Amino acid sequence: MYSGGHFTILLIALLADRFIGDPETLWRRVPHPVVWVGMLIDVFERTFNHDTYSPLVRRVLGTLTIVILILFSMVVGYWLCIGLDYASIAGFLVEIAIVAVLIAQKSLADHVAAVADGLRLGGLEGGRKAVSMIVGRDPETLDEFGVSRAAIESLAENASDGVIAPAIWYLVGGLPGLFAYKMLNTADSMIGHKSERYLCFGWAAARLDDVANWVPARLTGVLIALAAASLEGLRRGKRVLTVMWRDARLHRSPNAGWPEAAMAAAAGVALGGPRIYAGDMADEPFMNVSGGHSADAKDIDTAIIVFWRTMTVFSVIVAVVALLR
């Protein structure tokens, strides 16, 4: 593949996902690739994560599990690359389709927009039902501000985890890099929790996911600042950078705070704050505390506008690099 090939494929995939999105009819008949990945992770977890094992043994087995799964995904990606290279133009088109399927711009925006629609059409209960599809916190404890805040936070965090990070790892390592990242990120979402069951077994997956997302999370924050500057002027872009640098470390995650703090400033709302996970209260500080504390469906709409402008900025950068290379 020529030197700018990955950039060209990524650009076309970003555009295809943006304007076409996932083929829902297909995924109703055939499980999405991430579903297959989740099933494989689940097999390893049920096989090796037994509560009769000591914490040390569970940590070692969890580490071996994620290493094996990442290596397996890279081998699959490598051999698929070889096959696609032999397929010439057909292989080029198939690779575009694969990348588009594994980068979730449109589906993310659609799920978050559904929360705004739920609030408008179904009131608080409608919003709670829609937001329960995309966040782990207890929706019954959320008021309208809590529902809106959860939707915007999910949009910001997944802009990094679901779009920018897989795109970066594809540019770095082609399909093997993309597959490895999706395996790791899916494992983190399934076993990377600090619950009694997963604290030891999922330790390595959580730590490796933090490493894999370190650059993409911060890059996403910068891209959100550029998007805000293009929408509302350089002053707003500068404020987004200031708030991000000041507040990102308030988040419990070493990475999620960067895109979330940036989105908070760009959308003009306060994010973070107290919330309940699995019945436990997490009393966390607000990011962009001077922002609005009564977010609603209109603020979700604003965040989606910022998200799509962020994706535009990223796509333009990818296009410029593809042309230069």
C-alpha positions in Angstrom: 0.0 0.0 0.0 1.4 3.4 -0.9 2.5 5.7 2.0 -0.7 7.8 2.2 -3.0 4.8 1.8 -4.1 4.6 5.4 -4.9 8.3 5.5 -6.9 8.0 2.2 -8.8 4.9 3.5 -9.5 6.6 6.8 -10.8 9.7 5.2 -13.2 7.8 2.9 -14.3 5.7 5.9 -15.0 8.7 8.0 -17.1 10.2 5.3 -19.0 7.0 4.6 -19.7 6.5 8.3 -20.8 10.1 8.6 -23.3 10.1 5.8 -24.3 6.5 5.6 -23.6 5.0 9.0 -23.9 1.4 10.1 -26.2 -0.9 8.0 -28.7 -1.7 10.7 -30.5 -4.2 8.5 -27.3 -6.2 8.2 -26.6 -6.1 12.0 -30.2 -7.4 12.7 -29.3 -10.5 10.7 -25.5 -10.8 11.5 -23.9 -9.8 14.9 -21.8 -6.7 14.7 -18.0 -7.4 14.8 -17.8 -5.9 18.3 -20.4 -8.4 19.5 -18.2 -11.2 18.3 -15.3 -9.7 20.1 -17.4 -9.4 23.3 -18.4 -13.1 23.0 -14.7 -14.1 22.8 -13.8 -12.0 25.8 -16.7 -13.5 27.7 -15.4 -17.0 27.0 -12.0 -16.2 28.4 -13.5 -14.4 31.4 -15.8 -17.3 32.4 -13.0 -19.8 31.8 -10.3 -18.2 33.9 -11.9 -15.7 36.3 -12.9 -17.9 39.3 -13.5 -16.5 42.7 -11.7 -19.5 44.2 -8.4 -18.2 42.8 -6.2 -15.8 44.8 -6.1 -12.1 43.7 -2.6 -12.6 42.4 -3.6 -15.6 40.2 -6.6 -13.8 38.9 -4.4 -10.8 38.0 -1.9 -13.0 36.2 -4.6 -14.8 34.3 -6.3 -11.6 33.4 -3.0 -10.2 32.1 -2.4 -13.3 30.0 -5.9 -13.1 28.7 -5.7 -9.6 27.4 -2.2 -10.2 25.9 -3.5 -13.3 24.1 -6.6 -11.5 22.8 -4.6 -8.5 21.6 -2.1 -10.8 19.8 -4.9 -12.8 18.3 -6.6 -9.7 16.9 -3.3 -8.4 15.5 -2.7 -11.7 13.7 -6.2 -11.7 12.2 -5.6 -8.1 11.1 -2.2 -9.0 9.6 -3.5 -11.9 7.5 -6.6 -9.9 6.4 -4.3 -7.2 5.2 -2.3 -9.7 3.1 -5.5 -11.0 1.6 -6.9 -7.5 0.9 -3.6 -6.5 -0.8 -4.0 -9.3 -3.3 -7.6 -8.3 -4.0 -6.5 -4.9 -5.4 -9.3 -2.4 -5.8 -11.8 -4.8 -4.2 -9.5 -5.1 -1.2 -9.3 -1.4 -1.0 -13.1 -1.1 -0.9 -13.4 -3.8 1.7 -10.8 -2.2 4.0 -12.8 1.1 3.8 -15.9 -0.8 4.8 -14.1 -2.4 7.7 -12.7 0.9 9.0 -16.1 2.6 8.6 -17.8 -0.1 10.6 -15.3 0.1 13.5 -15.5 3.9 13.7 -18.7 5.0 15.3 -19.4 8.6 14.5 -23.0 8.4 13.2 -24.2 5.8 15.6 -22.8 7.7 18.6 -24.4 11.0 17.5 -27.7 9.2 16.8 -27.8 7.5 20.2 -27.1 10.9 22.0 -29.7 12.7 19.8 -32.2 10.0 20.9 -31.8 11.3 24.5 -32.7 14.8 23.4 -35.7 13.5 21.5 -36.7 11.4 24.5 -36.7 14.4 26.7 -38.7 16.5 24.3 -41.3 13.8 23.4 -41.4 11.7 26.6 -40.3 14.1 29.3 -38.0 12.9 32.0 -39.0 9.3 31.7 -38.3 9.4 28.0 -34.9 10.9 28.6 -34.1 8.3 31.3 -35.0 5.4 29.0 -32.9 6.7 26.1 -29.9 7.6 28.3 -29.9 4.1 29.9 -28.9 2.8 26.5 -25.5 4.6 26.5 -24.4 5.1 30.2 -23.8 2.9 33.2 -25.3 5.1 35.9 -28.7 4.5 37.4 -31.2 6.5 35.2 -33.9 6.5 37.9 -31.7 8.8 40.0 -31.3 11.4 37.3 -33.2 14.6 36.9 -33.3 16.4 33.5 -30.0 18.0 34.2 -28.5 14.6 35.1 -29.9 13.0 32.0 -28.6 15.7 29.7 -25.2 15.8 31.5 -24.8 12.0 31.1 -25.6 12.2 27.4 -23.1 15.0 26.8 -20.4 13.3 28.8 -21.0 10.0 26.9 -20.8 12.0 23.6 -17.5 13.6 24.6 -15.8 10.4 26.0 -16.9 8.2 23.1 -15.7 10.8 20.6 -12.3 9.8 21.8 -12.8 6.1 22.5 -15.1 5.4 19.6 -13.8 7.6 16.8 -10.4 9.3 17.4 -8.6 6.5 19.2 -9.5 3.7 16.7 -8.7 6.1 13.8 -5.3 6.9 15.4 -4.5 3.3 16.0 -5.5 2.5 12.4 -3.1 5.2 11.1 -0.3 3.8 13.4 -0.8 0.1 12.7 -3.3 -0.5 9.9 -5.9 -3.1 10.5 -3.8 -5.0 13.1 -3.6 -1.7 15.1 -7.3 -1.0 14.7 -8.3 -4.6 15.6 -6.0 -4.6 18.6 -7.4 -1.3 19.9 -11.0 -2.5 19.5 -10.2 -5.7 21.3 -8.6 -3.8 24.2 -11.3 -1.1 24.4 -14.1 -3.7 24.4 -12.3 -5.7 27.1 -11.9 -2.6 29.2 -15.6 -1.9 28.9 -16.5 -5.5 29.9 -13.9 -6.5 32.6 -12.1 -3.2 33.4 -14.4 -2.3 36.3 -13.3 -1.9 39.9 -16.0 -4.3 41.1 -15.1 -7.3 43.2 -15.4 -9.7 40.3 -13.2 -7.7 37.9 -10.8 -5.7 40.1 -8.0 -8.2 39.7 -8.9 -10.1 36.5 -9.5 -6.9 34.5 -6.6 -4.9 36.0 -4.3 -5.3 33.0 -7.1 -4.5 30.5 -7.9 -1.3 32.3 -4.3 -0.2 32.6 -3.5 -1.0 28.9 -6.6 0.8 27.8 -5.5 3.9 29.8 -2.2 3.8 27.9 -3.8 3.3 24.5 -6.1 6.2 25.0 -3.6 8.7 26.5 -2.8 10.5 23.3 -6.2 10.2 21.6 -8.1 11.6 24.6 -5.9 14.7 24.7 -6.0 15.1 20.9 -9.8 14.9 21.1 -9.8 17.7 23.6 -7.7 19.9 21.3 -9.9 19.0 18.3 -13.0 20.1 20.3 -11.2 23.4 21.0 -10.5 23.9 17.3 -14.1 23.1 16.6 -15.3 25.6 19.1 -13.0 28.2 17.7 -14.4 27.6 14.2 -18.0 27.9 15.4 -17.7 30.8 17.8 -14.3 32.4 17.4 -10.8 32.2 18.7 -11.8 33.4 22.2 -14.1 30.5 22.7 -11.4 28.1 21.5 -8.9 29.6 23.9 -11.4 29.2 26.8 -12.0 25.5 25.9 -8.2 24.9 26.1 -8.0 26.8 29.4 -10.9 24.8 31.0 -9.6 21.5 29.6 -6.1 22.1 31.1 -7.6 23.2 34.4 -10.3 20.7 34.9 -9.4 17.5 33.1 -7.6 16.1 36.1 -10.7 16.4 38.2 -12.1 13.4 36.5 -11.6 9.9 38.1 -10.3 8.7 34.7 -6.8 9.7 33.5 -8.2 10.2 30.0 -12.0 10.8 29.9 -11.6 14.2 31.7 -9.8 15.7 28.7 -12.6 15.5 26.0 -15.3 15.9 28.7 -13.8 19.1 30.1 -13.3 20.4 26.6 -16.9 19.6 25.6 -18.2 21.2 28.8 -16.6 24.5 27.9 -17.5 24.3 24.2 -21.2 23.5 25.0 -21.3 26.0 27.9 -22.4 23.5 30.6 -21.0 22.0 33.8 -20.2 18.3 33.5 -19.1 15.7 36.0 -20.4 16.2 39.5 -22.2 13.7 41.8 -23.7 10.6 40.2 -24.7 7.0 41.3 -23.2 3.9 39.8 -24.5 0.5 40.9 -26.1 2.0 44.0 -22.9 3.8 45.1 -22.7 7.6 45.2 -19.7 9.0 43.4 -19.3 12.6 44.7 -17.1 14.1 42.0 -16.3 17.8 41.3 -17.8 19.6 38.3 -15.8 20.5 35.3 -16.4 24.0 33.9 -18.2 24.7 37.1 -19.2 28.2 35.9 -21.2 26.7 33.0 -24.9 26.0 33.1 -26.2 23.7 35.8 -29.6 23.2 34.2 -28.7 21.5 31.0 -31.6 20.2 28.8 -32.3 18.9 25.3 -31.1 22.1 23.7 -27.7 21.7 25.3 -27.5 18.2 24.0 -28.2 19.6 20.5 -25.4 22.1 21.0 -23.0 19.4 22.1 -23.9 17.3 19.0 -23.2 20.4 16.8 -19.7 20.7 18.5 -19.2 16.9 18.0 -19.9 17.1 14.3 -17.7 20.1 13.8 -14.9 18.2 15.7 -15.3 15.3 13.3 -15.1 17.8 10.4 -11.9 19.3 11.7 -10.4 15.8 12.2 -11.5 14.8 8.7 -9.9 17.9 7.2 -6.6 17.2 8.9 -6.7 13.6 7.7 -7.4 14.9 4.1 -4.6 17.4 4.2 -2.1 14.8 5.4 -3.3 12.3 2.7 -2.7 14.9 0.0 0.7 15.8 1.3 1.8 12.2 1.5 
